[in-house]
Amino acid sequence: MRDEPLRPTTLAQASRALGLPTAWLREEADAGRIPCLRAGERYLFDLDVVRSIIMERARLDRSGKSWPLNVEGTNAGPDSQGG
C-alpha cells in the first residue's frame, strides 16, 4: 500500500519520464493495456503502475512468454494484425 497520495501524471509528463513516445503510450492506454484515468481529452497515469507494467512485459518478453515491448509506433500485442 502507498503511504503517499497518488499524484496523477499527464500523458506528456509520463512520456518524458518514461522515455516513451506519447503516441505509443496513448495507444496502449486506449487499448486497455496500460491503465489510465481519462479526464475529458486528458490522460492521467500513475507512473509507478506504468513502470511496473512495462518492466513485467520486458521480463516476460525475455522469457519468451509475452509479446515484445514495441515502441516503434505499432502495437505488438496478441490482438494486433502483424503490426
Contacts in CASP RR format, 6 or more apart in sequence:
PFRMAT RR
TARGET T0000
AUTHOR 0000-0000-0000
METHOD contacts of the structure
MODEL  1
MRDEPLRPTTLAQASRALGLPTAWLREEADAGRIPCLRAGERYLFDLDVV
RSIIMERARLDRSGKSWPLNVEGTNAGPDSQGG
6 46 0 8 1.000
8 37 0 8 1.000
8 44 0 8 1.000
8 45 0 8 1.000
8 46 0 8 1.000
9 17 0 8 1.000
9 44 0 8 1.000
9 45 0 8 1.000
9 46 0 8 1.000
9 47 0 8 1.000
10 42 0 8 1.000
10 43 0 8 1.000
10 44 0 8 1.000
10 45 0 8 1.000
11 22 0 8 1.000
11 25 0 8 1.000
11 26 0 8 1.000
11 29 0 8 1.000
11 42 0 8 1.000
11 43 0 8 1.000
11 45 0 8 1.000
12 22 0 8 1.000
14 20 0 8 1.000
14 25 0 8 1.000
14 43 0 8 1.000
14 45 0 8 1.000
14 47 0 8 1.000
14 50 0 8 1.000
15 21 0 8 1.000
15 22 0 8 1.000
15 25 0 8 1.000
17 47 0 8 1.000
18 25 0 8 1.000
18 47 0 8 1.000
18 50 0 8 1.000
18 51 0 8 1.000
18 54 0 8 1.000
20 54 0 8 1.000
20 71 0 8 1.000
21 71 0 8 1.000
21 73 0 8 1.000
23 73 0 8 1.000
24 70 0 8 1.000
24 71 0 8 1.000
24 73 0 8 1.000
25 34 0 8 1.000
25 43 0 8 1.000
25 45 0 8 1.000
25 50 0 8 1.000
26 43 0 8 1.000
27 73 0 8 1.000
27 75 0 8 1.000
28 34 0 8 1.000
28 75 0 8 1.000
29 35 0 8 1.000
29 36 0 8 1.000
29 43 0 8 1.000
29 45 0 8 1.000
31 75 0 8 1.000
31 79 0 8 1.000
33 53 0 8 1.000
33 77 0 8 1.000
34 45 0 8 1.000
34 50 0 8 1.000
34 53 0 8 1.000
35 45 0 8 1.000
35 46 0 8 1.000
35 49 0 8 1.000
35 50 0 8 1.000
35 53 0 8 1.000
36 43 0 8 1.000
36 44 0 8 1.000
36 45 0 8 1.000
37 43 0 8 1.000
37 44 0 8 1.000
37 45 0 8 1.000
38 44 0 8 1.000
54 69 0 8 1.000
57 66 0 8 1.000
57 67 0 8 1.000
57 69 0 8 1.000
58 69 0 8 1.000
60 66 0 8 1.000
61 67 0 8 1.000
61 68 0 8 1.000
61 69 0 8 1.000
67 76 0 8 1.000
67 77 0 8 1.000
67 78 0 8 1.000
67 80 0 8 1.000
68 76 0 8 1.000
69 76 0 8 1.000
70 76 0 8 1.000
70 77 0 8 1.000
74 80 0 8 1.000
74 82 0 8 1.000
74 83 0 8 1.000
75 83 0 8 1.000
76 82 0 8 1.000
76 83 0 8 1.000
END
